[in-house]
Amino acid sequence: MTFESFRDLLWTLSLLLGWLSVAVLGGAWFAKERFRALLKAPLTDEVERLTHLWEHRVGFLMKAGLSTAALSILCLAAWLFIETLP
């Protein structure tokens, strides 16, 4: 693998992970809105079960979105570092 193909791979990974993080964080926002809507609903067994389900989805999706954003930034930093090499 040459430096040029490695640079291209890092650039592609950075872009893909960046857009994936946007999509996942959008899903986390949707899950948060569903969770808030369920908190306002009259309490039944089904609503309580769904509230716990959406609450866990919010945390999972936020962690996944922020992790992919961090990986995207690391790939971009590595790409920039390799760009400066002769």
Protein Blocks (a to p, Z undefined) as FASTA:
>chain_A
ZZklmmmmmmmmmmmmmmmmmmmmmmmmmmmmmmmmmmmpccdfklmmmmmmmmmmmmmm
mmmmmmmmmmmmmmmmmmmmmmmpZZ
